[in-house]
Amino acid sequence: MKIGFIGLGIMGKPMAKNLLKAGHEVVGYDIVKENVDNVVAAGAKPASSAKEVAEQCSIIITMLPNSPHVKEVVMGENGILEGAKPGTILIDMSSIAPLASQEICKACEAKGVKMIDAPVSGGEPKAIDGTLSIMVGGDKAVFEQVYDILMVMGSSAVHCGDIGAGNTTKLANQVIVALNIAAVSEAFMLATKAGVDPQLVFDAIKGGLAGSTVMNAKAPMIMEGNFEPGFKIDLHIKDLNNVLETGHSVGSPLPLTAAVMEMMQTLHADGYGQKDHSALAKYYEKLANTEIRKR
């Protein structure tokens, strides 16, 4: 099947390559030429605009940084809707605001284009492995139509409700991930300051109730002082902005999210915005003037 893929960055690049490995034909576009060249070297065909992708493909995947980027690519000049034929399916796998997904979907419907929002969790390692968790909003029939394509890139794909429900689910995911990393950092700093090796703490508790996929992934990075992304602090700030905006619009209190947002904003100001979100530990290291490291 010929699939368009727009947005070939840290996540989109390996996702597009997994589609190629599964035997699909991929037409790729990104504003960064090197990203396109990388995927072309793996067997994709290049396009010079989102419009050109849409002219060639009846299924299009977008994987972009935030709501304004998706709006521009879909609804802007030389965008998808300028080239798409009625019946085209747009799978937006970006993590954006749910209200933005609904707005973009209305514009798509006016052109006869079907859209689902399908953000992912798992970061670059799971994008490479093709084991992302995919959460989907939109018409269930469209979800079922593209399910096999989604499962090339993920180990699970769950239909969560109407358009925007996928991104609402992703926002909930990002709240849990951010708070979990902060909790791990806080707890491991406590152990460090009390004279207990955080590696031994990790070994002792990871199989119990405190254990989590987040701790398994991020605790080793923290203890090694390895904060290379991964998933960047600045991208998590973007997601938490969308969380807070959505929470305010629906009347959902988010006091813990707001606290972790301020930690991340501090890290951004300290120059860690492009580091992995496990660098939340640096916030605690700054407060305690102590590094969390295994002995």
Secondary structure, 3 states (H helix, E strand, C coil): CEEEEECCCCCHHHHHHHHHHCCCEEEEECCCHHHHHHHHHCCCEECCCHHHHHHHCCEEEECCCCHHHHHHHHHCCCCHHHHCCCCCEEEECCCCCHHHHHHHHHHHHHCCCEEEECCEECHHHHHHHCCEEEEEECCHHHHHHHHHHHHHHEEEEEEEECCCHHHHHHHHHHHHHHHHHHHHHHHHHHHHHCCCCHHHHHHHHCCCCCCCHHHHHHHHHHHHCCCCCCCEHHHHHHHHHHHHHHHHHHCCCCHHHHHHHHHHHHHHHCCCCCCEHHHHHHHHHHHHCCCCCCC
